[in-house]
């Protein structure tokens, strides 16, 4: 009796696990089954490297959007990583208990804010600030980078802080015992030891930045052309799909799904890099 | 022999706990002084007071005086300079997760040495000093974490030697090692005392008799007896010392 009950529960657990695997599998099948034929129809090179996106004329080149996604992601990294990393160091090694109790929940709260709210903040604060200081419309690579840089902070801070905390205290003590200052011990002995964990945090941040949609649409301008400077508007892969999916049909619709395939491949690469780094850090 | 470090009427508290009581002791130059006693007797605590590693412990309060060549280390000496002059080897080998070379060069680089030639020379000297040069000279660029426990500990000794300390504190340096590695470290300590003043905490009384010149016996935060190692072990003056070294407790 008890035996068969156990068996049943085992099947229930298995089914639960299967749901998520099935979801991933279905998404893959849907994306590739719809996207790859579209790419073929357009021509792989014309699709991936074409710099013109004119659905009205059946010209589908997503190179500007690929560049756009890369630009805003790199921008987010440039802004988010130094701030996030230094915050993590502060939280782990400098922060007095009292301040920690305020900063830590605040950072966690940052992670919970819906992206549309970020977008709104970007629209009313960042975009006008850029317009006022640098001219142009303000909706630009710079605006999207700043906003995404803020949005990836919680990921980078959280993962880096736990990586830094996981470094054995003996490294810090060993460094102090050689006559090194607190700063040097933290930055030269502890931080290098947390390197792979910190990289993992950065990669997760990249994943978040490249996949972000709503907030980016609200501040990036969304022009489907190769941008000529960080103050120019830009359209990302995600924005491309969301903005046109509502009315697209035929090849246009399929081209948008193919855009999703490209995005999916990006995310796959990022996840792969993440697992490799994690594996390597566990081996150490 | 001259007194290298002098401890005068030292009292140490961890919060309410009175961990060291009225400690007065002279550490003599170019000798090995062994601290023995049961766990929790304060021997490691006193060792850490000598390079101020106790500063890291929250709620630690110290009264009294410790001097290095006559200079008060708690009042008149920069703590980082103190730790450069009074090096330390820990109980568990703690090489940094970097190459063997970078481990040894860490200290000199900390103290401002940048020249590659100079660093090369210091690294070689330090590794030779720790009697591990021949084993490691062909793998200086390899990670220090790939070494055996005994090699790691000798690397840590080399790392400490690379900043050219005057005193070397060793906190049970062989307790995590196998017997052969232990012997190597003991022989090394014998060799090192020609140039350095060594203070070693040990759980192992045979080790104290084998290598130390002076032995200090601690119990419950007090020094019960201190003296020449052979005298202390052959003719202990205090009943408690005798009980401990004959294995009646501890």
Interface residues (C-beta under 8 A of the other chain):
Chain A: X168 X170 X171 X173 X174 X175 X176 X177 X178 X179 X180 X181 X184 X188 X189 X192 X193 X284
Chain B: X51 X53 X56 X80 X81 X82 X83 X84 X87 X88 X90 X92 X94 X95 X96 X97 X98 X106 X107 X110 X111 X145 X156 X159 X160 X163
